Amino acid sequence: MRFVSWNVNGLRAVLKKELFYPTFAEFDADIFAIQETKMQEGQAKLELPSGYHQVWNSAKRKGYSGTAVFSRVKPLRVVREIGLSATDASFTTANPSILDSEGRLVACEFENFWFVNCYTPNAQDGLARLDLRLAWGARFTGFLSELAADKPVVACGDLNVAHNEIDLKHPGSNRGNAGFSDEERADFSALLTAGFVDSFRHLYPDRRDAYSWWSFRGNARANNSGWRIDYFLVSAPLAPLITEAAIWPEVMGSDHAPVSLDIEL
């Protein structure tokens, strides 16, 4: 099976550039997940090839965040809330009411596995939203673990963190910044400790200069001065079934590149 994940940074913008449909067709994925749709379902007419089922989770705030999953097989069940409440010990100053209102999660149950599409909150400049970011991360790890107790999990998305120094061009100058703070990196490590495998690093533990996001500033993409913050994670028992994990920087239309996972499920 082939799975693809792409932060499109505004689906209507990518459609207007006439870049979404060719990309979708070229990948011919069994499941295609997108983040940052920045639209409500129905705000754009999406004409996917016949047979694809569409599952959306839009933010209450229009033009913001949002996730969607397009699959050849209709999901048995769909979950759109991570279930983080104000009583969670990880919460301090963050506002819990917004976490399940920003359209950041689509989890689809299929016969033999769960597929989870996630757009993790950004910690923002000066780590202003770090409390919320870490609360989300802790609950996301628990959520995936709960699903994995039922069926193996394939999770993907823009997780808004570069895990190790190899995962961004300038680790020294970015240490402590949003996406590369010690706290966010530890949060990602907790995901791995909980039994999930970073599919790209599973196959390519030492590959450098492999990035999935580039700033619009400073000609970053042309210079490949980027970050790897888009992932496919799988339950550890699925790791031996991975045949390929790839990043596609040549695909344009967004500041993120699509990432893909080929796995013998």
C-alpha atoms as an extended CHARMM CRD file, in Angstrom:
* protein
*
       265  EXT
         1         1  MET       CA              0.0000000000        0.0000000000        0.0000000000  PROA      1               0.0000000000
         2         2  ARG       CA              1.0770000000        3.5580000000       -0.6230000000  PROA      2               0.0000000000
         3         3  PHE       CA              0.3020000000        6.3870000000        1.7800000000  PROA      3               0.0000000000
         4         4  VAL       CA              1.0530000000       10.0680000000        1.1290000000  PROA      4               0.0000000000
         5         5  SER       CA              0.9940000000       13.0620000000        3.4740000000  PROA      5               0.0000000000
         6         6  TRP       CA              1.2550000000       16.6940000000        2.3800000000  PROA      6               0.0000000000
         7         7  ASN       CA              0.8910000000       19.9790000000        4.2290000000  PROA      7               0.0000000000
         8         8  VAL       CA             -0.6200000000       21.9600000000        1.3640000000  PROA      8               0.0000000000
         9         9  ASN       CA             -0.6080000000       25.3190000000        3.2010000000  PROA      9               0.0000000000
        10        10  GLY       CA             -4.0080000000       26.1900000000        1.7840000000  PROA      10              0.0000000000
        11        11  LEU       CA             -5.7750000000       23.6930000000       -0.4480000000  PROA      11              0.0000000000
        12        12  ARG       CA             -7.6330000000       26.3480000000       -2.4420000000  PROA      12              0.0000000000
        13        13  ALA       CA             -4.3150000000       28.0440000000       -3.2550000000  PROA      13              0.0000000000
        14        14  VAL       CA             -2.7900000000       24.7830000000       -4.5040000000  PROA      14              0.0000000000
        15        15  LEU       CA             -5.9010000000       24.0780000000       -6.5660000000  PROA      15              0.0000000000
        16        16  LYS       CA             -5.6840000000       27.5760000000       -8.0670000000  PROA      16              0.0000000000
        17        17  LYS       CA             -2.0680000000       26.9150000000       -9.0390000000  PROA      17              0.0000000000
        18        18  GLU       CA             -3.2960000000       23.7380000000      -10.7650000000  PROA      18              0.0000000000
        19        19  LEU       CA             -0.7590000000       21.6800000000       -8.8350000000  PROA      19              0.0000000000
        20        20  PHE       CA             -2.9230000000       19.4930000000       -6.5960000000  PROA      20              0.0000000000
        21        21  TYR       CA             -4.6170000000       17.2010000000       -9.1070000000  PROA      21              0.0000000000
        22        22  PRO       CA             -1.4150000000       16.2970000000      -11.0320000000  PROA      22              0.0000000000
        23        23  THR       CA              0.3300000000       15.5190000000       -7.7440000000  PROA      23              0.0000000000
        24        24  PHE       CA             -2.5810000000       13.4400000000       -6.4870000000  PROA      24              0.0000000000
        25        25  ALA       CA             -2.7240000000       11.4670000000       -9.7460000000  PROA      25              0.0000000000
        26        26  GLU       CA              1.0260000000       10.9170000000       -9.8930000000  PROA      26              0.0000000000
        27        27  PHE       CA              1.1970000000        9.3720000000       -6.4280000000  PROA      27              0.0000000000
        28        28  ASP       CA             -1.8290000000        7.1190000000       -7.0140000000  PROA      28              0.0000000000
        29        29  ALA       CA             -1.9950000000        6.5900000000       -3.2510000000  PROA      29              0.0000000000
        30        30  ASP       CA             -4.2840000000        4.2430000000       -1.3670000000  PROA      30              0.0000000000
        31        31  ILE       CA             -4.5850000000        6.9630000000        1.2690000000  PROA      31              0.0000000000
        32        32  PHE       CA             -3.6940000000       10.6230000000        0.7090000000  PROA      32              0.0000000000
        33        33  ALA       CA             -3.6660000000       12.8700000000        3.7940000000  PROA      33              0.0000000000
        34        34  ILE       CA             -3.3740000000       16.6410000000        3.8150000000  PROA      34              0.0000000000
        35        35  GLN       CA             -2.8290000000       19.2570000000        6.4990000000  PROA      35              0.0000000000
        36        36  GLU       CA             -3.4960000000       23.0110000000        6.5890000000  PROA      36              0.0000000000
        37        37  THR       CA             -6.4770000000       22.8090000000        4.2740000000  PROA      37              0.0000000000
        38        38  LYS       CA             -7.4090000000       26.3320000000        5.4750000000  PROA      38              0.0000000000
        39        39  MET       CA            -11.0000000000       25.7990000000        4.3600000000  PROA      39              0.0000000000
        40        40  GLN       CA            -14.3270000000       24.3520000000        5.3460000000  PROA      40              0.0000000000
        41        41  GLU       CA            -15.5690000000       21.2710000000        3.5450000000  PROA      41              0.0000000000
        42        42  GLY       CA            -17.4720000000       22.4550000000        0.4990000000  PROA      42              0.0000000000
        43        43  GLN       CA            -15.6460000000       25.7900000000        0.0920000000  PROA      43              0.0000000000
        44        44  ALA       CA            -13.9470000000       24.3020000000       -2.9480000000  PROA      44              0.0000000000
        45        45  LYS       CA            -15.2330000000       21.6030000000       -5.2430000000  PROA      45              0.0000000000
        46        46  LEU       CA            -12.7220000000       18.7640000000       -4.9980000000  PROA      46              0.0000000000
        47        47  GLU       CA            -12.9990000000       16.3900000000       -7.9210000000  PROA      47              0.0000000000
        48        48  LEU       CA            -10.9780000000       13.3450000000       -6.9530000000  PROA      48              0.0000000000
        49        49  PRO       CA            -10.8140000000       10.2090000000       -9.0850000000  PROA      49              0.0000000000
        50        50  SER       CA            -13.7980000000        7.9170000000       -8.7520000000  PROA      50              0.0000000000
        51        51  GLY       CA            -13.7570000000        5.6770000000       -5.7030000000  PROA      51              0.0000000000
        52        52  TYR       CA            -12.0140000000        7.9340000000       -3.1940000000  PROA      52              0.0000000000
        53        53  HSD       CA            -13.7750000000        8.6170000000        0.0880000000  PROA      53              0.0000000000
        54        54  GLN       CA            -13.2810000000       12.0320000000        1.6930000000  PROA      54              0.0000000000
        55        55  VAL       CA            -13.0510000000       12.7050000000        5.4400000000  PROA      55              0.0000000000
        56        56  TRP       CA            -12.6080000000       16.3110000000        6.5950000000  PROA      56              0.0000000000
        57        57  ASN       CA            -11.9410000000       18.0580000000        9.8680000000  PROA      57              0.0000000000
        58        58  SER       CA            -12.0870000000       21.8240000000        9.5030000000  PROA      58              0.0000000000
        59        59  ALA       CA            -11.2190000000       24.4380000000       12.0910000000  PROA      59              0.0000000000
        60        60  LYS       CA            -14.0540000000       26.4930000000       13.5160000000  PROA      60              0.0000000000
        61        61  ARG       CA            -11.9710000000       29.5180000000       12.5990000000  PROA      61              0.0000000000
        62        62  LYS       CA            -12.3090000000       29.9440000000        8.8400000000  PROA      62              0.0000000000
        63        63  GLY       CA             -9.1650000000       29.9320000000        6.7130000000  PROA      63              0.0000000000
        64        64  TYR       CA             -7.0900000000       28.2430000000        9.4020000000  PROA      64              0.0000000000
        65        65  SER       CA             -5.5460000000       24.8250000000       10.0340000000  PROA      65              0.0000000000
        66        66  GLY       CA             -7.6910000000       21.8410000000        8.9590000000  PROA      66              0.0000000000
        67        67  THR       CA             -6.9760000000       18.2430000000        7.9320000000  PROA      67              0.0000000000
        68        68  ALA       CA             -8.4430000000       15.7440000000        5.4900000000  PROA      68              0.0000000000
        69        69  VAL       CA             -7.9940000000       12.1080000000        4.4600000000  PROA      69              0.0000000000
        70        70  PHE       CA             -8.8340000000       10.6890000000        1.0320000000  PROA      70              0.0000000000
        71        71  SER       CA             -8.9290000000        6.8850000000        0.8760000000  PROA      71              0.0000000000
        72        72  ARG       CA             -9.8250000000        4.2270000000       -1.6590000000  PROA      72              0.0000000000
        73        73  VAL       CA            -11.5240000000        2.1930000000        1.0860000000  PROA      73              0.0000000000
        74        74  LYS       CA            -14.2650000000        3.7290000000        3.2010000000  PROA      74              0.0000000000
        75        75  PRO       CA            -13.2180000000        3.9520000000        6.8560000000  PROA      75              0.0000000000
        76        76  LEU       CA            -15.0760000000        1.8080000000        9.3550000000  PROA      76              0.0000000000
        77        77  ARG       CA            -14.9820000000        4.6220000000       11.8830000000  PROA      77              0.0000000000
        78        78  VAL       CA            -13.6750000000        8.1990000000       12.0630000000  PROA      78              0.0000000000
        79        79  VAL       CA            -12.3940000000       10.1400000000       15.0860000000  PROA      79              0.0000000000
        80        80  ARG       CA            -11.8160000000       13.8990000000       14.8470000000  PROA      80              0.0000000000
        81        81  GLU       CA            -11.0080000000       14.8130000000       18.4610000000  PROA      81              0.0000000000
        82        82  ILE       CA             -7.9030000000       14.0120000000       20.4470000000  PROA      82              0.0000000000
        83        83  GLY       CA             -9.8060000000       14.3160000000       23.7260000000  PROA      83              0.0000000000
        84        84  LEU       CA             -7.6000000000       16.7070000000       25.6620000000  PROA      84              0.0000000000
        85        85  SER       CA             -9.4040000000       18.2590000000       28.6090000000  PROA      85              0.0000000000
        86        86  ALA       CA             -8.6630000000       21.0030000000       31.0960000000  PROA      86              0.0000000000
        87        87  THR       CA             -8.0150000000       18.3910000000       33.7770000000  PROA      87              0.0000000000
        88        88  ASP       CA             -4.9030000000       17.0140000000       32.0790000000  PROA      88              0.0000000000
        89        89  ALA       CA             -1.8750000000       17.5340000000       34.2730000000  PROA      89              0.0000000000
        90        90  SER       CA              0.1710000000       18.6960000000       31.2830000000  PROA      90              0.0000000000
        91        91  PHE       CA             -2.0020000000       21.7880000000       30.9540000000  PROA      91              0.0000000000
        92        92  THR       CA             -0.8230000000       24.9980000000       32.5560000000  PROA      92              0.0000000000
        93        93  THR       CA             -1.6260000000       28.2760000000       30.8240000000  PROA      93              0.0000000000
        94        94  ALA       CA             -2.8490000000       26.8550000000       27.5120000000  PROA      94              0.0000000000
        95        95  ASN       CA             -6.4910000000       27.1720000000       26.5560000000  PROA      95              0.0000000000
        96        96  PRO       CA             -7.8960000000       23.6510000000       26.2630000000  PROA      96              0.0000000000
        97        97  SER       CA            -11.0120000000       24.6660000000       24.4070000000  PROA      97              0.0000000000
        98        98  ILE       CA             -9.1520000000       25.3500000000       21.1710000000  PROA      98              0.0000000000
        99        99  LEU       CA             -7.3430000000       22.0330000000       20.7910000000  PROA      99              0.0000000000
       100       100  ASP       CA            -10.2830000000       20.1090000000       19.3920000000  PROA      100             0.0000000000
       101       101  SER       CA            -11.6780000000       23.0950000000       17.5030000000  PROA      101             0.0000000000
       102       102  GLU       CA             -8.7510000000       23.6570000000       15.1410000000  PROA      102             0.0000000000
       103       103  GLY       CA             -9.3360000000       20.6650000000       12.8570000000  PROA      103             0.0000000000
       104       104  ARG       CA             -5.9730000000       19.1150000000       13.6320000000  PROA      104             0.0000000000
       105       105  LEU       CA             -6.8060000000       15.4080000000       13.6250000000  PROA      105             0.0000000000
       106       106  VAL       CA             -8.4420000000       12.7900000000       11.4430000000  PROA      106             0.0000000000
       107       107  ALA       CA             -8.1720000000        9.1710000000       12.6110000000  PROA      107             0.0000000000
       108       108  CYS       CA             -9.6720000000        6.5050000000       10.3640000000  PROA      108             0.0000000000
       109       109  GLU       CA            -10.2020000000        2.9030000000       11.3500000000  PROA      109             0.0000000000
       110       110  PHE       CA             -9.7530000000        0.2910000000        8.6270000000  PROA      110             0.0000000000
       111       111  GLU       CA            -10.0130000000       -3.4640000000        8.8420000000  PROA      111             0.0000000000
       112       112  ASN       CA             -6.4050000000       -4.1350000000        9.8150000000  PROA      112             0.0000000000
       113       113  PHE       CA             -5.0400000000       -0.7860000000       11.0190000000  PROA      113             0.0000000000
       114       114  TRP       CA             -5.7330000000        2.7490000000       12.1790000000  PROA      114             0.0000000000
       115       115  PHE       CA             -4.6180000000        5.6480000000        9.9960000000  PROA      115             0.0000000000
       116       116  VAL       CA             -4.0550000000        8.9640000000       11.7800000000  PROA      116             0.0000000000
       117       117  ASN       CA             -3.4800000000       12.3270000000       10.1180000000  PROA      117             0.0000000000
       118       118  CYS       CA             -2.2090000000       15.0900000000       12.4220000000  PROA      118             0.0000000000
       119       119  TYR       CA             -1.3120000000       18.7600000000       12.1890000000  PROA      119             0.0000000000
       120       120  THR       CA              0.5230000000       19.5130000000       15.4300000000  PROA      120             0.0000000000
       121       121  PRO       CA              0.2080000000       23.0310000000       16.9060000000  PROA      121             0.0000000000
       122       122  ASN       CA              3.2180000000       25.2670000000       16.3970000000  PROA      122             0.0000000000
       123       123  ALA       CA              4.9580000000       26.4800000000       19.5530000000  PROA      123             0.0000000000
       124       124  GLN       CA              5.2390000000       29.9210000000       17.8830000000  PROA      124             0.0000000000
       125       125  ASP       CA              7.8970000000       32.6100000000       18.1880000000  PROA      125             0.0000000000
       126       126  GLY       CA              9.4320000000       32.8390000000       21.6050000000  PROA      126             0.0000000000
       127       127  LEU       CA              7.7450000000       29.5190000000       22.4480000000  PROA      127             0.0000000000
       128       128  ALA       CA              4.6170000000       31.5280000000       23.2820000000  PROA      128             0.0000000000
       129       129  ARG       CA              2.3970000000       28.4950000000       22.6980000000  PROA      129             0.0000000000
       130       130  LEU       CA              4.7240000000       25.8640000000       24.1470000000  PROA      130             0.0000000000
       131       131  ASP       CA              2.3340000000       24.8570000000       26.9460000000  PROA      131             0.0000000000
       132       132  LEU       CA             -0.3940000000       24.0810000000       24.4560000000  PROA      132             0.0000000000
       133       133  ARG       CA              2.0670000000       22.3980000000       22.1000000000  PROA      133             0.0000000000
       134       134  LEU       CA              3.3460000000       20.0450000000       24.8220000000  PROA      134             0.0000000000
       135       135  ALA       CA             -0.1520000000       19.3220000000       26.1000000000  PROA      135             0.0000000000
       136       136  TRP       CA             -1.1390000000       18.3070000000       22.5880000000  PROA      136             0.0000000000
       137       137  GLY       CA              2.0100000000       16.1910000000       22.1860000000  PROA      137             0.0000000000
       138       138  ALA       CA              1.4890000000       14.2810000000       25.4140000000  PROA      138             0.0000000000
       139       139  ARG       CA             -2.1350000000       13.5900000000       24.5830000000  PROA      139             0.0000000000
       140       140  PHE       CA             -1.2620000000       12.6280000000       20.9870000000  PROA      140             0.0000000000
       141       141  THR       CA              1.1830000000        9.9960000000       22.2620000000  PROA      141             0.0000000000
       142       142  GLY       CA             -1.4960000000        8.6540000000       24.5950000000  PROA      142             0.0000000000
       143       143  PHE       CA             -4.0860000000        8.7170000000       21.8250000000  PROA      143             0.0000000000
       144       144  LEU       CA             -1.8960000000        6.7270000000       19.4330000000  PROA      144             0.0000000000
       145       145  SER       CA             -1.0630000000        4.2660000000       22.2030000000  PROA      145             0.0000000000
       146       146  GLU       CA             -4.7630000000        3.7290000000       22.8800000000  PROA      146             0.0000000000
       147       147  LEU       CA             -5.4020000000        3.0360000000       19.1960000000  PROA      147             0.0000000000
       148       148  ALA       CA             -2.3890000000        0.7200000000       18.9820000000  PROA      148             0.0000000000
       149       149  ALA       CA             -3.8510000000       -1.4050000000       21.7650000000  PROA      149             0.0000000000
       150       150  ASP       CA             -6.7020000000       -2.1030000000       19.3380000000  PROA      150             0.0000000000
       151       151  LYS       CA             -4.9450000000       -2.3260000000       15.9520000000  PROA      151             0.0000000000
       152       152  PRO       CA             -1.5570000000       -1.3280000000       14.4850000000  PROA      152             0.0000000000
       153       153  VAL       CA             -1.2540000000        2.3720000000       13.7080000000  PROA      153             0.0000000000
       154       154  VAL       CA              0.0590000000        4.3240000000       10.7420000000  PROA      154             0.0000000000
       155       155  ALA       CA              0.2960000000        8.0100000000       11.6960000000  PROA      155             0.0000000000
       156       156  CYS       CA              1.3980000000       10.9090000000        9.5470000000  PROA      156             0.0000000000
       157       157  GLY       CA              1.4200000000       14.6420000000        9.2600000000  PROA      157             0.0000000000
       158       158  ASP       CA              3.1730000000       17.9010000000        9.9600000000  PROA      158             0.0000000000
       159       159  LEU       CA              4.3500000000       17.2790000000       13.5180000000  PROA      159             0.0000000000
       160       160  ASN       CA              6.1000000000       20.6560000000       13.6820000000  PROA      160             0.0000000000
       161       161  VAL       CA              9.3520000000       19.3560000000       15.1780000000  PROA      161             0.0000000000
       162       162  ALA       CA             12.7710000000       18.4210000000       13.8580000000  PROA      162             0.0000000000
       163       163  HSD       CA             13.7660000000       15.5540000000       16.1110000000  PROA      163             0.0000000000
       164       164  ASN       CA             17.5590000000       15.5270000000       15.8530000000  PROA      164             0.0000000000
       165       165  GLU       CA             20.2950000000       17.8000000000       14.5410000000  PROA      165             0.0000000000
       166       166  ILE       CA             20.4320000000       15.7870000000       11.3210000000  PROA      166             0.0000000000
       167       167  ASP       CA             16.8400000000       16.8640000000       10.6610000000  PROA      167             0.0000000000
       168       168  LEU       CA             17.5100000000       20.5430000000        9.9770000000  PROA      168             0.0000000000
       169       169  LYS       CA             20.1590000000       22.5470000000        8.1580000000  PROA      169             0.0000000000
       170       170  HSD       CA             21.2250000000       24.8550000000       10.9810000000  PROA      170             0.0000000000
       171       171  PRO       CA             20.7030000000       23.0870000000       14.3180000000  PROA      171             0.0000000000
       172       172  GLY       CA             23.0770000000       25.3110000000       16.2570000000  PROA      172             0.0000000000
       173       173  SER       CA             21.3910000000       28.6200000000       15.5230000000  PROA      173             0.0000000000
       174       174  ASN       CA             17.9230000000       27.1090000000       15.8990000000  PROA      174             0.0000000000
       175       175  ARG       CA             18.4450000000       25.3940000000       19.2440000000  PROA      175             0.0000000000
       176       176  GLY       CA             15.6310000000       26.4970000000       21.5300000000  PROA      176             0.0000000000
       177       177  ASN       CA             13.4890000000       27.9240000000       18.7410000000  PROA      177             0.0000000000
       178       178  ALA       CA              9.9760000000       26.6940000000       17.9740000000  PROA      178             0.0000000000
       179       179  GLY       CA             10.2280000000       23.2920000000       16.3530000000  PROA      179             0.0000000000
       180       180  PHE       CA             13.6720000000       22.5970000000       17.7800000000  PROA      180             0.0000000000
       181       181  SER       CA             13.3150000000       23.2740000000       21.4770000000  PROA      181             0.0000000000
       182       182  ASP       CA             14.5260000000       20.6340000000       23.9290000000  PROA      182             0.0000000000
       183       183  GLU       CA             10.9550000000       20.2110000000       25.1530000000  PROA      183             0.0000000000
       184       184  GLU       CA              9.4960000000       19.5190000000       21.7050000000  PROA      184             0.0000000000
       185       185  ARG       CA             12.2910000000       17.1340000000       20.7930000000  PROA      185             0.0000000000
       186       186  ALA       CA             11.7500000000       15.2370000000       24.0510000000  PROA      186             0.0000000000
       187       187  ASP       CA              8.0440000000       15.0750000000       23.2340000000  PROA      187             0.0000000000
       188       188  PHE       CA              8.8630000000       13.3930000000       19.9070000000  PROA      188             0.0000000000
       189       189  SER       CA             11.2570000000       11.0100000000       21.6590000000  PROA      189             0.0000000000
       190       190  ALA       CA              8.3730000000       10.0180000000       23.9230000000  PROA      190             0.0000000000
       191       191  LEU       CA              6.4160000000        8.9670000000       20.8330000000  PROA      191             0.0000000000
       192       192  LEU       CA              9.2390000000        6.6350000000       19.8230000000  PROA      192             0.0000000000
       193       193  THR       CA              9.5970000000        5.2920000000       23.3440000000  PROA      193             0.0000000000
       194       194  ALA       CA              5.8700000000        4.5340000000       23.3390000000  PROA      194             0.0000000000
       195       195  GLY       CA              6.4210000000        2.0730000000       20.5050000000  PROA      195             0.0000000000
       196       196  PHE       CA              6.2530000000        4.0550000000       17.2770000000  PROA      196             0.0000000000
       197       197  VAL       CA              8.8740000000        4.1060000000       14.5350000000  PROA      197             0.0000000000
       198       198  ASP       CA              9.9550000000        7.0450000000       12.3750000000  PROA      198             0.0000000000
       199       199  SER       CA              9.7130000000        5.3170000000        9.0000000000  PROA      199             0.0000000000
       200       200  PHE       CA             12.2210000000        7.5440000000        7.1960000000  PROA      200             0.0000000000
       201       201  ARG       CA             14.9150000000        7.1680000000        9.8410000000  PROA      201             0.0000000000
       202       202  HSD       CA             14.1470000000        3.4510000000       10.0780000000  PROA      202             0.0000000000
       203       203  LEU       CA             15.3380000000        3.0840000000        6.4890000000  PROA      203             0.0000000000
       204       204  TYR       CA             17.7770000000        5.9850000000        6.3130000000  PROA      204             0.0000000000
       205       205  PRO       CA             19.2640000000        6.6100000000        9.7630000000  PROA      205             0.0000000000
       206       206  ASP       CA             22.1900000000        8.6920000000        8.4920000000  PROA      206             0.0000000000
       207       207  ARG       CA             20.7800000000       10.4760000000        5.4510000000  PROA      207             0.0000000000
       208       208  ARG       CA             21.4740000000       14.1980000000        5.5850000000  PROA      208             0.0000000000
       209       209  ASP       CA             20.0110000000       17.1690000000        3.7400000000  PROA      209             0.0000000000
       210       210  ALA       CA             16.6190000000       15.4410000000        3.6040000000  PROA      210             0.0000000000
       211       211  TYR       CA             14.0550000000       18.1040000000        4.4580000000  PROA      211             0.0000000000
       212       212  SER       CA             10.3130000000       18.5210000000        4.0380000000  PROA      212             0.0000000000
       213       213  TRP       CA              9.8080000000       22.2180000000        4.8690000000  PROA      213             0.0000000000
       214       214  TRP       CA             11.5880000000       25.4150000000        3.8820000000  PROA      214             0.0000000000
       215       215  SER       CA             11.0000000000       28.9890000000        4.9370000000  PROA      215             0.0000000000
       216       216  PHE       CA              9.7830000000       31.3830000000        2.2610000000  PROA      216             0.0000000000
       217       217  ARG       CA             12.6120000000       33.6870000000        3.3120000000  PROA      217             0.0000000000
       218       218  GLY       CA             16.2140000000       33.8030000000        2.1610000000  PROA      218             0.0000000000
       219       219  ASN       CA             15.8570000000       31.5120000000       -0.8650000000  PROA      219             0.0000000000
       220       220  ALA       CA             15.7480000000       28.6430000000        1.6160000000  PROA      220             0.0000000000
       221       221  ARG       CA             14.2460000000       26.0460000000       -0.7030000000  PROA      221             0.0000000000
       222       222  ALA       CA             16.6370000000       26.7540000000       -3.5560000000  PROA      222             0.0000000000
       223       223  ASN       CA             19.5220000000       26.4170000000       -1.0930000000  PROA      223             0.0000000000
       224       224  ASN       CA             17.9300000000       23.3830000000        0.5990000000  PROA      224             0.0000000000
       225       225  SER       CA             18.1220000000       25.1260000000        3.9500000000  PROA      225             0.0000000000
       226       226  GLY       CA             15.2300000000       23.2480000000        5.4700000000  PROA      226             0.0000000000
       227       227  TRP       CA             13.7270000000       21.1510000000        8.2190000000  PROA      227             0.0000000000
       228       228  ARG       CA             12.3120000000       17.6260000000        8.2960000000  PROA      228             0.0000000000
       229       229  ILE       CA              9.0780000000       18.0850000000       10.2240000000  PROA      229             0.0000000000
       230       230  ASP       CA              6.6780000000       15.9060000000        8.1880000000  PROA      230             0.0000000000
       231       231  TYR       CA              6.5630000000       12.2490000000        9.1820000000  PROA      231             0.0000000000
       232       232  PHE       CA              5.1380000000        8.8030000000        8.8080000000  PROA      232             0.0000000000
       233       233  LEU       CA              5.1820000000        6.8520000000       12.0640000000  PROA      233             0.0000000000
       234       234  VAL       CA              4.1490000000        3.2200000000       12.3940000000  PROA      234             0.0000000000
       235       235  SER       CA              3.5690000000        0.8490000000       15.2750000000  PROA      235             0.0000000000
       236       236  ALA       CA              6.8160000000       -1.0470000000       15.8820000000  PROA      236             0.0000000000
       237       237  PRO       CA              5.4370000000       -4.4130000000       14.6370000000  PROA      237             0.0000000000
       238       238  LEU       CA              4.7890000000       -2.7930000000       11.2430000000  PROA      238             0.0000000000
       239       239  ALA       CA              8.3550000000       -1.5320000000       10.7820000000  PROA      239             0.0000000000
       240       240  PRO       CA              9.6280000000       -4.7200000000        9.0520000000  PROA      240             0.0000000000
       241       241  LEU       CA              6.8450000000       -4.2880000000        6.4710000000  PROA      241             0.0000000000
       242       242  ILE       CA              8.0900000000       -0.8670000000        5.2850000000  PROA      242             0.0000000000
       243       243  THR       CA              9.4480000000       -1.0260000000        1.7400000000  PROA      243             0.0000000000
       244       244  GLU       CA             10.0680000000        2.6920000000        1.1750000000  PROA      244             0.0000000000
       245       245  ALA       CA              9.7920000000        6.0250000000        2.9440000000  PROA      245             0.0000000000
       246       246  ALA       CA             10.4440000000        9.1030000000        0.8610000000  PROA      246             0.0000000000
       247       247  ILE       CA             10.3800000000       12.8950000000        0.7400000000  PROA      247             0.0000000000
       248       248  TRP       CA              9.4510000000       14.5990000000       -2.5480000000  PROA      248             0.0000000000
       249       249  PRO       CA             11.0720000000       18.0870000000       -2.6050000000  PROA      249             0.0000000000
       250       250  GLU       CA             10.5410000000       18.4280000000       -6.3530000000  PROA      250             0.0000000000
       251       251  VAL       CA              6.7680000000       18.6460000000       -5.8180000000  PROA      251             0.0000000000
       252       252  MET       CA              5.8480000000       22.3210000000       -5.7050000000  PROA      252             0.0000000000
       253       253  GLY       CA              2.7700000000       24.2050000000       -4.5770000000  PROA      253             0.0000000000
       254       254  SER       CA              3.4450000000       24.5230000000       -0.8510000000  PROA      254             0.0000000000
       255       255  ASP       CA              6.3020000000       25.3750000000        1.4880000000  PROA      255             0.0000000000
       256       256  HSD       CA              6.1730000000       21.6770000000        2.4620000000  PROA      256             0.0000000000
       257       257  ALA       CA              7.0870000000       18.6820000000        0.3370000000  PROA      257             0.0000000000
       258       258  PRO       CA              4.8940000000       15.5840000000        0.3480000000  PROA      258             0.0000000000
       259       259  VAL       CA              6.1950000000       12.5350000000        2.1990000000  PROA      259             0.0000000000
       260       260  SER       CA              5.2380000000        8.9840000000        1.3900000000  PROA      260             0.0000000000
       261       261  LEU       CA              5.2450000000        5.5080000000        2.8890000000  PROA      261             0.0000000000
       262       262  ASP       CA              5.1190000000        2.2270000000        0.9920000000  PROA      262             0.0000000000
       263       263  ILE       CA              4.2790000000       -0.6820000000        3.2630000000  PROA      263             0.0000000000
       264       264  GLU       CA              3.1480000000       -4.2770000000        2.7900000000  PROA      264             0.0000000000
       265       265  LEU       CA             -0.0230000000       -4.2480000000        4.8630000000  PROA      265             0.0000000000
